[in-house]
Amino acid sequence: MEEWIGGLWDRFITRTARRDHPDAAVALTEVEKMAGVLFRAMGGDAGLRVSPAQEQRHGARRRWLSRLAHTDEKAAHAALDGETLRLPPTLAWFPTRELNRDLYLWLIAQAAHDSAPGAPWIVRNQHATLAALKRYPGLAARHRRLLEAHLA
């Protein structure tokens, strides 16, 4: 009986602590081929390959409920090195598949415009955002939708 109650509690607290939207998840495998083409078309290194990022402990502060449920301890962050553009294996941050797919496209655009190696990640992201929006003003509407959805 105790195990059964414990199992119910664990499922309840884990579901309650979730901040993602599994029903709206988009997998990297769905956009992988397009990702490489888009990255190169936007000026990214033609020799790089696209692959899934591994989850790693991030060390950021978590909400009380996340700590209680032991969730959100790890995350797969987009990263660019000399050989590979690593993207999260799935994205489910937003409540719609369209926004999660747009997030993949935005991460690719940012990676293609990352021109401040060695700078702190926040500075690199700011520079990449400005460069991508300047070079491709058509991305502004997508960027704005992502910002508004995130802030909501």
C-alpha positions as CSV (number, residue, x, y, z in Angstrom):
1,M,0.0,0.0,0.0
2,E,2.8,2.4,0.9
3,E,4.5,1.9,-2.5
4,W,1.3,2.5,-4.3
5,I,0.6,5.8,-2.4
6,G,4.3,6.7,-3.0
7,G,3.9,6.0,-6.8
8,L,0.7,8.2,-6.9
9,W,2.5,11.0,-5.1
10,D,5.5,10.8,-7.3
11,R,3.5,10.9,-10.5
12,F,1.4,13.8,-9.2
13,I,4.3,15.9,-8.0
14,T,6.3,15.3,-11.1
15,R,3.4,16.3,-13.4
16,T,2.6,19.3,-11.3
17,A,6.3,20.5,-11.4
18,R,6.6,20.2,-15.2
19,R,6.9,23.5,-17.0
20,D,7.1,22.0,-20.5
21,H,4.4,21.0,-22.9
22,P,5.0,17.4,-24.0
23,D,1.9,17.4,-26.3
24,A,3.5,20.2,-28.3
25,A,7.0,18.7,-28.4
26,V,9.0,18.9,-31.6
27,A,11.9,16.4,-32.0
28,L,15.2,17.4,-33.6
29,T,14.8,14.5,-36.0
30,E,11.8,16.3,-37.5
31,V,13.9,19.3,-38.4
32,E,17.4,17.8,-38.6
33,K,17.8,17.9,-42.4
34,M,16.3,21.4,-42.8
35,A,18.5,22.5,-39.8
36,G,21.8,21.8,-41.6
37,V,20.6,23.4,-44.9
38,L,19.2,26.5,-43.1
39,F,22.4,26.9,-41.0
40,R,24.6,26.8,-44.1
41,A,22.2,29.1,-46.1
42,M,22.5,31.7,-43.3
43,G,26.2,31.7,-43.5
44,G,27.1,29.0,-41.0
45,D,30.2,26.8,-41.6
46,A,29.4,24.3,-44.3
47,G,31.7,21.7,-42.7
48,L,29.7,21.6,-39.4
49,R,27.3,18.8,-38.7
50,V,24.0,19.0,-36.7
51,S,23.6,16.6,-33.8
52,P,21.6,16.3,-30.5
53,A,22.9,18.0,-27.4
54,Q,23.3,15.9,-24.3
55,E,21.6,16.9,-21.1
56,Q,23.9,18.4,-18.5
57,R,23.4,19.7,-15.0
58,H,23.0,23.4,-15.3
59,G,23.4,24.6,-11.7
60,A,20.7,27.3,-12.1
61,R,18.3,28.0,-9.3
62,R,15.1,26.0,-9.6
63,R,11.6,26.5,-8.3
64,W,10.7,25.0,-4.9
65,L,8.4,22.5,-6.6
66,S,11.1,21.4,-9.1
67,R,13.4,20.8,-6.2
68,L,10.8,18.8,-4.4
69,A,10.0,16.7,-7.5
70,H,13.7,16.4,-8.5
71,T,12.9,17.8,-12.0
72,D,14.6,20.4,-14.1
73,E,18.1,19.4,-12.8
74,K,19.5,18.9,-16.3
75,A,18.9,20.6,-19.7
76,A,20.2,20.1,-23.2
77,H,21.5,23.5,-24.3
78,A,22.2,24.5,-27.9
79,A,25.9,24.8,-28.5
80,L,28.3,25.4,-31.3
81,D,31.9,24.3,-31.5
82,G,34.4,23.9,-34.3
83,E,32.8,20.7,-35.6
84,T,29.2,20.5,-34.5
85,L,26.0,22.5,-34.0
86,R,24.3,20.8,-31.1
87,L,20.6,21.3,-30.6
88,P,18.3,19.9,-27.9
89,P,16.9,16.5,-28.9
90,T,13.4,17.8,-28.3
91,L,11.8,21.2,-27.6
92,A,8.6,21.4,-25.6
93,W,9.0,24.8,-24.0
94,F,6.0,26.4,-25.7
95,P,2.4,25.2,-25.7
96,T,2.2,24.8,-29.5
97,R,4.2,22.8,-31.9
98,E,4.5,25.8,-34.2
99,L,6.3,27.9,-31.5
100,N,8.6,25.0,-30.6
101,R,9.5,24.5,-34.3
102,D,10.1,28.3,-34.5
103,L,12.4,28.0,-31.5
104,Y,14.6,25.4,-33.4
105,L,14.7,27.8,-36.4
106,W,15.7,30.7,-34.1
107,L,18.5,28.7,-32.4
108,I,19.8,27.8,-35.9
109,A,19.7,31.5,-37.0
110,Q,21.5,32.5,-33.8
111,A,24.2,29.8,-34.2
112,A,24.8,30.9,-37.8
113,H,25.5,34.5,-36.6
114,D,27.6,33.7,-33.5
115,S,30.6,35.8,-34.0
116,A,31.8,36.6,-30.5
117,P,33.7,33.4,-29.4
118,G,35.2,33.7,-26.0
119,A,32.6,36.2,-24.8
120,P,30.1,35.3,-22.0
121,W,27.1,33.4,-23.4
122,I,24.7,36.3,-22.8
123,V,26.9,38.7,-24.8
124,R,27.3,36.1,-27.6
125,N,23.5,35.6,-27.7
126,Q,22.9,39.3,-27.8
127,H,25.4,39.9,-30.7
128,A,24.0,36.9,-32.6
129,T,20.4,38.1,-32.2
130,L,21.2,41.6,-33.4
131,A,23.3,40.2,-36.4
132,A,20.6,37.7,-37.4
133,L,17.8,40.3,-37.2
134,K,19.9,42.8,-39.2
135,R,20.8,40.4,-41.9
136,Y,17.4,38.7,-42.1
137,P,14.7,41.2,-41.1
138,G,12.0,38.6,-42.0
139,L,12.9,36.8,-38.8
140,A,11.7,39.7,-36.7
141,A,8.1,38.5,-36.6
142,R,9.1,35.0,-35.6
143,H,11.5,36.4,-32.9
144,R,8.7,38.7,-31.6
145,R,6.3,35.7,-31.4
146,L,8.8,33.7,-29.4
147,L,9.5,36.6,-27.1
148,E,5.8,37.3,-26.5
149,A,5.1,33.6,-25.9
150,H,8.0,33.3,-23.5
151,L,7.0,36.4,-21.5
152,A,3.4,35.3,-21.3
